[in-house]
Amino acid sequence: CHLAVAGGDGISTIAVDPPLADDGEYHVLAQVADTQGNVTRVDRRFFVGDAPPPPPPVTCAPAPSAGCLDARKGTLTMRPGKTPRLTWTWTAGPVVAAADLGDPVGGGSPYRACLYDGAGALLADLGVPAGHVCKASPCWRAVRDGFKFKDALGRNRGVVQITLKPGALDKARIGVKAKGASLTLPTLPLASAAGTTLQLRRDDDTSRCWQAAFPLTRRNDASAFSARVP
């Protein structure tokens, strides 16, 4: 049964009968197969009546969120200058199940690193979308032991790498690296350095959150910040 009717200039139409009477969101799902068997699928969303307002932008909370899983070992370094750099690691923490990491490859689980000083003030918001393509290759990829994000150009606030490795107690590994002109670091030295905290969370499920809090600093001057736990 062929529902499409040629409308000219390569346009085909399908009558909706009966017409859509109720306001709301609808989807048109279409697929076309060529002579070689390749199938192209399209999902188009449309609204009858007024479309709902867009969701508010996702950002870091103004203060550290409660409930993040703490690392028993972790490091944080920041270096300003011509090529600013930030590196954070989370290790020796609680169990991280593979399901906790979501699906950053398929586009369902964006990630966000939030940096706070010892007074709880937000210093940096480094959001990284799920999916996307970096240099003609997927930015995110599934690896044997979790997920990796790589973007040599650091187009998302300077983030060039994220490592997500699930594992049993003390076996999971999580890390973030950022550098370059797109990375905006806080002014050093930090006025409230003791208690500086970095949290990495999933934007689609903020209950999935990992943090390393640094009660002491190893270095905090105009040229570098360095801290580790324990």
C-alpha beads as a LAMMPS data file, in Angstrom:
LAMMPS data file: protein, C-alpha beads

230 atoms
229 bonds

1 atom types
1 bond types

-500.0 500.0 xlo xhi
-500.0 500.0 ylo yhi
-500.0 500.0 zlo zhi

Masses

1 110.0

Atoms # bond

1 1 1 0.000 0.000 0.000
2 1 1 1.567 3.318 -1.098
3 1 1 0.416 6.311 0.952
4 1 1 2.762 8.910 -0.545
5 1 1 1.541 11.051 -3.429
6 1 1 3.979 12.908 -5.667
7 1 1 3.658 16.649 -5.223
8 1 1 6.283 17.840 -7.687
9 1 1 9.920 18.948 -7.336
10 1 1 10.812 15.764 -5.485
11 1 1 8.162 16.353 -2.809
12 1 1 5.764 13.632 -1.705
13 1 1 2.778 14.125 0.557
14 1 1 0.832 11.811 2.839
15 1 1 -2.606 12.867 3.987
16 1 1 -3.348 12.522 7.693
17 1 1 -6.831 11.093 7.966
18 1 1 -8.466 11.755 10.293
19 1 1 -6.701 15.093 11.007
20 1 1 -4.893 15.506 14.323
21 1 1 -7.398 17.015 16.704
22 1 1 -5.505 17.142 19.988
23 1 1 -2.751 19.647 20.760
24 1 1 0.572 18.132 21.720
25 1 1 3.822 16.659 20.483
26 1 1 3.887 14.201 17.572
27 1 1 6.570 12.352 15.601
28 1 1 6.837 11.391 11.940
29 1 1 8.968 8.287 11.455
30 1 1 10.083 7.548 7.903
31 1 1 12.513 5.152 6.302
32 1 1 13.667 4.799 2.705
33 1 1 15.646 1.918 1.185
34 1 1 17.755 2.376 -1.932
35 1 1 18.395 -0.269 -4.567
36 1 1 21.471 -1.534 -2.663
37 1 1 19.477 -2.167 0.471
38 1 1 20.779 0.813 2.461
39 1 1 18.073 2.167 4.749
40 1 1 17.810 5.810 5.803
41 1 1 15.614 6.532 8.815
42 1 1 14.313 9.937 9.873
43 1 1 12.475 10.984 13.033
44 1 1 10.906 14.461 12.878
45 1 1 9.161 16.019 15.844
46 1 1 6.374 18.579 15.441
47 1 1 3.681 20.176 17.568
48 1 1 -0.013 20.836 17.111
49 1 1 -0.755 24.013 19.013
50 1 1 1.946 25.874 20.919
51 1 1 5.267 24.145 21.491
52 1 1 6.337 23.882 25.136
53 1 1 9.005 26.326 26.320
54 1 1 12.593 25.081 25.960
55 1 1 14.127 23.511 29.057
56 1 1 16.399 25.746 31.116
57 1 1 20.109 25.504 30.282
58 1 1 22.051 22.942 32.277
59 1 1 24.772 24.441 34.443
60 1 1 26.745 23.585 37.556
61 1 1 24.999 24.179 40.857
62 1 1 26.149 27.379 42.601
63 1 1 27.563 25.277 45.462
64 1 1 28.835 21.682 45.698
65 1 1 26.051 19.098 45.410
66 1 1 25.440 16.591 48.181
67 1 1 25.593 12.863 47.563
68 1 1 28.600 12.635 45.231
69 1 1 30.848 9.582 45.665
70 1 1 34.155 10.539 47.276
71 1 1 37.551 9.435 46.059
72 1 1 39.998 8.164 48.655
73 1 1 42.757 9.137 46.244
74 1 1 42.684 12.030 43.847
75 1 1 44.703 14.847 42.348
76 1 1 43.973 18.312 41.005
77 1 1 46.431 20.570 39.220
78 1 1 45.924 23.913 37.496
79 1 1 48.443 25.979 35.602
80 1 1 47.568 29.331 34.003
81 1 1 49.682 31.002 31.347
82 1 1 49.747 30.955 27.555
83 1 1 48.335 27.404 27.517
84 1 1 46.266 26.980 30.691
85 1 1 45.868 23.415 31.935
86 1 1 43.668 21.523 34.388
87 1 1 44.023 17.847 35.316
88 1 1 41.833 15.941 37.790
89 1 1 41.855 12.286 38.788
90 1 1 39.452 10.213 40.917
91 1 1 40.627 6.814 42.159
92 1 1 40.281 4.377 45.061
93 1 1 36.625 5.203 45.570
94 1 1 33.382 3.230 45.955
95 1 1 32.088 0.754 43.395
96 1 1 31.228 2.304 40.007
97 1 1 28.892 0.092 37.974
98 1 1 28.976 0.329 34.181
99 1 1 25.313 1.375 34.237
100 1 1 26.224 4.369 36.426
101 1 1 28.133 5.890 33.508
102 1 1 25.084 6.100 31.229
103 1 1 25.497 6.375 27.457
104 1 1 27.741 9.275 26.425
105 1 1 28.415 7.626 23.042
106 1 1 24.792 7.412 21.917
107 1 1 23.953 10.934 22.986
108 1 1 22.034 10.253 26.188
109 1 1 24.527 11.195 28.909
110 1 1 26.342 14.540 28.782
111 1 1 28.954 15.155 31.473
112 1 1 29.917 18.254 33.442
113 1 1 32.897 19.053 35.672
114 1 1 32.218 21.635 38.393
115 1 1 35.078 23.222 40.351
116 1 1 34.477 24.910 43.700
117 1 1 36.830 26.683 46.100
118 1 1 37.042 25.998 49.822
119 1 1 34.256 28.490 50.507
120 1 1 31.919 26.603 48.167
121 1 1 31.962 29.207 45.391
122 1 1 31.764 27.956 41.806
123 1 1 35.055 28.556 39.970
124 1 1 34.623 26.663 36.680
125 1 1 31.847 24.936 34.712
126 1 1 33.163 22.503 32.088
127 1 1 30.250 20.931 30.227
128 1 1 30.819 18.216 27.616
129 1 1 27.928 17.048 25.404
130 1 1 27.248 13.412 24.637
131 1 1 27.714 12.112 21.115
132 1 1 29.122 14.626 18.603
133 1 1 32.025 14.291 16.195
134 1 1 35.596 15.519 16.696
135 1 1 37.838 15.592 13.603
136 1 1 35.525 13.278 11.637
137 1 1 35.512 10.675 14.453
138 1 1 33.143 10.282 17.405
139 1 1 34.263 12.393 20.386
140 1 1 33.088 9.654 22.752
141 1 1 33.881 5.994 22.237
142 1 1 33.238 2.834 24.185
143 1 1 36.428 1.027 25.160
144 1 1 36.969 -2.331 26.783
145 1 1 37.021 -0.818 30.256
146 1 1 34.502 2.018 30.004
147 1 1 34.294 5.219 27.948
148 1 1 36.737 7.818 26.683
149 1 1 36.194 11.327 25.381
150 1 1 38.857 12.939 23.196
151 1 1 38.832 16.340 21.513
152 1 1 42.278 17.676 20.690
153 1 1 40.831 21.114 19.975
154 1 1 39.151 21.401 23.380
155 1 1 36.032 22.991 21.933
156 1 1 34.003 22.443 25.110
157 1 1 35.552 24.795 27.659
158 1 1 38.966 23.323 26.870
159 1 1 38.149 19.719 27.806
160 1 1 40.394 17.456 25.734
161 1 1 39.926 14.132 27.535
162 1 1 37.585 12.354 29.937
163 1 1 38.216 8.822 31.157
164 1 1 35.406 6.776 32.706
165 1 1 36.367 3.316 33.934
166 1 1 33.868 1.365 36.066
167 1 1 35.039 -1.153 38.596
168 1 1 34.697 -2.769 41.989
169 1 1 35.773 -1.129 45.233
170 1 1 38.997 0.842 44.697
171 1 1 39.234 -0.275 41.044
172 1 1 37.273 2.439 39.214
173 1 1 39.153 5.279 37.520
174 1 1 37.792 8.657 36.439
175 1 1 39.718 11.602 35.050
176 1 1 39.380 14.958 33.279
177 1 1 41.967 16.926 31.308
178 1 1 41.439 20.407 29.895
179 1 1 43.781 22.883 28.249
180 1 1 44.045 25.686 25.753
181 1 1 42.472 29.020 24.979
182 1 1 38.913 27.785 25.593
183 1 1 39.748 26.876 29.199
184 1 1 39.093 29.674 31.706
185 1 1 40.849 28.995 34.993
186 1 1 40.167 30.869 38.216
187 1 1 42.656 33.530 39.229
188 1 1 45.520 32.061 41.226
189 1 1 46.349 31.901 44.034
190 1 1 42.941 30.856 45.347
191 1 1 41.844 32.947 48.302
192 1 1 39.958 29.968 49.777
193 1 1 42.076 27.004 48.758
194 1 1 41.588 24.527 51.602
195 1 1 38.584 22.366 50.739
196 1 1 38.687 22.941 46.982
197 1 1 36.401 20.361 45.351
198 1 1 35.873 19.104 41.824
199 1 1 32.707 17.187 41.001
200 1 1 32.039 15.290 37.761
201 1 1 28.399 14.507 37.120
202 1 1 26.019 13.275 34.450
203 1 1 23.709 16.030 33.260
204 1 1 20.948 13.530 32.482
205 1 1 21.085 12.040 35.995
206 1 1 22.702 14.347 38.533
207 1 1 22.546 11.621 41.193
208 1 1 25.465 10.028 39.288
209 1 1 28.234 12.224 40.600
210 1 1 31.857 11.698 41.657
211 1 1 34.014 14.123 43.596
212 1 1 37.439 14.666 45.089
213 1 1 37.685 17.194 47.903
214 1 1 41.120 18.513 48.841
215 1 1 41.415 19.658 52.462
216 1 1 45.031 20.758 51.958
217 1 1 46.996 22.114 49.018
218 1 1 50.522 21.284 48.005
219 1 1 50.923 24.495 46.019
220 1 1 48.792 27.596 45.640
221 1 1 50.529 30.539 44.049
222 1 1 50.194 32.723 40.963
223 1 1 51.804 30.129 38.674
224 1 1 50.225 26.859 39.818
225 1 1 47.708 25.090 42.033
226 1 1 48.292 21.510 43.153
227 1 1 46.455 19.324 45.627
228 1 1 45.942 15.664 46.317
229 1 1 44.055 13.376 48.634
230 1 1 44.981 11.694 50.870

Bonds

1 1 1 2
2 1 2 3
3 1 3 4
4 1 4 5
5 1 5 6
6 1 6 7
7 1 7 8
8 1 8 9
9 1 9 10
10 1 10 11
11 1 11 12
12 1 12 13
13 1 13 14
14 1 14 15
15 1 15 16
16 1 16 17
17 1 17 18
18 1 18 19
19 1 19 20
20 1 20 21
21 1 21 22
22 1 22 23
23 1 23 24
24 1 24 25
25 1 25 26
26 1 26 27
27 1 27 28
28 1 28 29
29 1 29 30
30 1 30 31
31 1 31 32
32 1 32 33
33 1 33 34
34 1 34 35
35 1 35 36
36 1 36 37
37 1 37 38
38 1 38 39
39 1 39 40
40 1 40 41
41 1 41 42
42 1 42 43
43 1 43 44
44 1 44 45
45 1 45 46
46 1 46 47
47 1 47 48
48 1 48 49
49 1 49 50
50 1 50 51
51 1 51 52
52 1 52 53
53 1 53 54
54 1 54 55
55 1 55 56
56 1 56 57
57 1 57 58
58 1 58 59
59 1 59 60
60 1 60 61
61 1 61 62
62 1 62 63
63 1 63 64
64 1 64 65
65 1 65 66
66 1 66 67
67 1 67 68
68 1 68 69
69 1 69 70
70 1 70 71
71 1 71 72
72 1 72 73
73 1 73 74
74 1 74 75
75 1 75 76
76 1 76 77
77 1 77 78
78 1 78 79
79 1 79 80
80 1 80 81
81 1 81 82
82 1 82 83
83 1 83 84
84 1 84 85
85 1 85 86
86 1 86 87
87 1 87 88
88 1 88 89
89 1 89 90
90 1 90 91
91 1 91 92
92 1 92 93
93 1 93 94
94 1 94 95
95 1 95 96
96 1 96 97
97 1 97 98
98 1 98 99
99 1 99 100
100 1 100 101
101 1 101 102
102 1 102 103
103 1 103 104
104 1 104 105
105 1 105 106
106 1 106 107
107 1 107 108
108 1 108 109
109 1 109 110
110 1 110 111
111 1 111 112
112 1 112 113
113 1 113 114
114 1 114 115
115 1 115 116
116 1 116 117
117 1 117 118
118 1 118 119
119 1 119 120
120 1 120 121
121 1 121 122
122 1 122 123
123 1 123 124
124 1 124 125
125 1 125 126
126 1 126 127
127 1 127 128
128 1 128 129
129 1 129 130
130 1 130 131
131 1 131 132
132 1 132 133
133 1 133 134
134 1 134 135
135 1 135 136
136 1 136 137
137 1 137 138
138 1 138 139
139 1 139 140
140 1 140 141
141 1 141 142
142 1 142 143
143 1 143 144
144 1 144 145
145 1 145 146
146 1 146 147
147 1 147 148
148 1 148 149
149 1 149 150
150 1 150 151
151 1 151 152
152 1 152 153
153 1 153 154
154 1 154 155
155 1 155 156
156 1 156 157
157 1 157 158
158 1 158 159
159 1 159 160
160 1 160 161
161 1 161 162
162 1 162 163
163 1 163 164
164 1 164 165
165 1 165 166
166 1 166 167
167 1 167 168
168 1 168 169
169 1 169 170
170 1 170 171
171 1 171 172
172 1 172 173
173 1 173 174
174 1 174 175
175 1 175 176
176 1 176 177
177 1 177 178
178 1 178 179
179 1 179 180
180 1 180 181
181 1 181 182
182 1 182 183
183 1 183 184
184 1 184 185
185 1 185 186
186 1 186 187
187 1 187 188
188 1 188 189
189 1 189 190
190 1 190 191
191 1 191 192
192 1 192 193
193 1 193 194
194 1 194 195
195 1 195 196
196 1 196 197
197 1 197 198
198 1 198 199
199 1 199 200
200 1 200 201
201 1 201 202
202 1 202 203
203 1 203 204
204 1 204 205
205 1 205 206
206 1 206 207
207 1 207 208
208 1 208 209
209 1 209 210
210 1 210 211
211 1 211 212
212 1 212 213
213 1 213 214
214 1 214 215
215 1 215 216
216 1 216 217
217 1 217 218
218 1 218 219
219 1 219 220
220 1 220 221
221 1 221 222
222 1 222 223
223 1 223 224
224 1 224 225
225 1 225 226
226 1 226 227
227 1 227 228
228 1 228 229
229 1 229 230
